[in-house]
């Protein structure tokens, strides 16, 4: 078996490390709880997300001929719904993969969950969901604090 050499840290790792050092440290019990339970939460929500979005996609596919009765606005609404379901499925699968890899303390899993957190923050900004944005930023703060525990 071939021995793998450690890879040099990427520029993104440097940004995260600088942010982690500048942010206030979280309570150790909170950080340990996050490392222990966050992968399981990601797995559960990923499974439910995939199942729910597949069901919604099937329902939308069955009802899509009805959208044609709405003319251009009905077709546009159907296209928006299909796009939202497709993006949601991709994010749910990334959450599943990230949760699984975080269980193994993999940095790739940490980055996948971080990508999902970033997409959620951008979505909350675009929808002006202030309360959701605050929650996502708190989760991101904890997520950044636990980065050294994933390699």
JOUR-V634362 format. One record per helix or strand of 2 or more residues. SS is the DSSP state (alpha for helix, beta for strand). FROM is the first residue (numbers start at 1). TO is the last residue. If there is no record, write none. Layout:
BEGIN
ss	from	to
SS	FROM	TO
SS	FROM	TO
END
This chain:
BEGIN
ss	from	to
alpha	11	22
alpha	28	103
alpha	107	126
alpha	130	145
alpha	147	149
END
